[in-house]
Structure formats: structure tokens, C-alpha cells
Amino acid sequence: MLKTINLCKDKVCTDYKVKNTGGNNFEGYIDITNLKNGTYTMTIDGKNAITYIPEQFRLWRGRIGDKMLTFKYDLRKQISITISDFEYEYDIVIDPGHGGDDIGAFNDVIDEKTLNLVQSEYEKARYEEHGLNVLLLRDDYSYGKVLGNDNIPDISRKGLAVGYYGSVAKVSYSNHHNSNEIKTLSGWEILVPAKATTKELSLVKNIASAWEKSYEVPEDHVRVYTRNFIDGEMFDKSNRQMYYFNDYYAVIRIPHDCFKTNNFIFEGSYLSNEEDFAYYYNDDNWKNFSEQKIKAVVEYLGKEYIKP
């Protein structure tokens, strides 16, 4: 059955035909390109307000062209949309993975929570030397910036923060380090969104190419991949193929689903592999790989790379 969704501002409404698929569910498209900035209420057939189910993982905001759409869900469970001119607030948003009670992977030398923070603070300082504006989502050993009610898992609350701040950043990524019961697994990995396009993966491709040439890895496996939320199956993304399932990792899935933004996860090495970790960590070799990442990001943003 066809219905009409009305977006109304100052008693002036724009109508859109959509299909009612049952109950409070609708399918269709709303074209905002000719709408002026401001807040719009939403009704169906000029009568009933469009309401929502009270859960956390809904669309919060996202960029469309040169506009930012921000969705508000009030206490009456009604939806309104605010349209504004899009502006970047940050050049780069970095999420140092884990934090608080969640230490991540660990070995006899260091835990992942600490290593992620050390690496992220180093990269932030180096980006700032290039005149770039950087937001670090965690600058201590707590969980850092999180969003949403405290009755949902911290990793999901972190995913919401990554999406919220990442939606107004030119580049957004999370720093992690790996671990596995298979002690021979080694080397770097980059986890990317299933739906990431060739253009969106151009930065990742440049970083992967640099790491591939310089990293001494005795064992080989897929390095750039995505994972299916349903069963955790891995799919190679080095060929830039697009997949249409939901992403496995919250800090990739939630930013895309709730904020229309991409976030990448960089895994520097395997803490569970003594040889791999020693190569990566001793003599601060990790800084060399951070520098290759920094160089790629700086040049991606149109700046000239400055050696440390």
C-alpha cells in the first residue's frame, strides 16, 4: 500500500510516496536536495507522526552530498530531521582500541590496551606536526569517549562514538593489535567495511602496499579483509570487491549503519607470536609502520609528508 510521508517546516510540507510494508515499516526514498536548512517534522498522510521502536542502533546522523542530516528521536518516540550544511570538524579521528576493564590481547611484555594508546598518541602528535586537526577517542586507560545508554555493551557504545565523531572527519580509523591461539599467525592485517568502494579503499590500498614491502612476515594469509556479522566468515577485500552483509566488528558496523561513515581497523602485529611481536616491538619498529600509515594519510589529505 502506498503512503505519503510529509516533511514539514514552518507549516510548509514536502510529500514523498513510500510503500507501507506492514505496521510502522516503510520503504522508499526521500530526496533532500531541494530542502532548505532547518528542522523538519515527519508525518504520514498529513495525520500521524512517524514513530520509532526505542532501541539504540538507529540512524543518528550522516552526510549526503554537501548536507548533514541529523535525526532526533524525542520522548514521545517521534522522529524529526535537521538539515544543515556539512562541515568537517576533524581531519582525523583515531580510536585506540579497547580500554577500561577490556585490555584486549596481551603477552608477558604489554597488553593491547596500552600498546594501542601508545601508538595512537604517537600518530596524533605526528599528524599535528603536519598541521592536521586530530581527535583521539581515548587519551588514558579508561574506555574513552562512548555514547548511548550504559545498559548496552561498551564496545557498542564505542562504536557509536566512532561513528558520531568519524562522520565529521576526513579519515577515521581504529588501532588494534592481534592475537590468536594459532601461534604461527603473524604480521599486519587491515579490516575494512564490507560495502567499502574502490574509492573509499584507496587509502587502505596505499598503506597495505607499503606494509607489504617492508614487513618481515614468515607466514602468509589474507591481509585486507572483511567479516560477516552472522557467522564471522572472512572475505578478501584486497581485490576491492563489495559485499552486502553486515560487518562483524562493532567499530566498523555501527559507524556505517548509524552514521554513514567508514572506519578501518589496523592490526599491527600478533602479540601471541613471540617472534613477530619481538620484530614489531623491539627497537620501536612499530614506529616505522606507523610512519608509513602517517605518510599515506597525510598525502591522502593533500599535505606534504614530513619525516620525523
Number of C-alpha atoms within 10 A of each C-alpha: 8 12 16 16 26 24 23 18 16 9 8 9 16 17 18 16 17 17 15 15 11 8 6 10 11 16 11 12 11 13 9 14 10 7 12 13 15 13 19 23 19 24 21 18 14 14 10 12 18 17 18 15 10 11 7 15 12 15 17 20 24 24 19 14 9 10 16 20 22 17 18 17 16 12 8 9 13 17 18 19 20 16 20 16 14 16 13 12 16 18 20 25 26 26 30 29 29 26 22 12 10 16 18 17 19 18 14 8 9 13 16 24 26 19 21 24 25 14 17 24 18 13 20 19 13 20 22 11 14 14 12 17 15 20 19 18 22 21 17 16 16 13 22 18 17 19 17 16 11 9 7 11 11 19 18 20 23 25 26 29 22 31 31 22 22 30 29 23 21 16 21 25 21 22 22 26 25 22 19 13 8 9 14 16 21 26 27 24 22 22 24 27 31 26 19 21 14 16 10 14 17 14 17 23 20 17 20 21 11 16 20 14 8 11 17 13 15 11 10 10 10 13 17 22 18 28 22 18 15 10 8 12 10 15 16 17 26 18 10 19 13 16 17 10 15 20 24 21 20 18 27 27 26 29 29 27 20 20 25 19 27 26 27 21 24 23 19 24 25 27 28 22 20 15 15 23 22 16 17 23 17 9 9 11 14 17 16 14 19 19 19 18 20 22 22 22 22 21 12 15 15 9 14 11 16 13 9 6
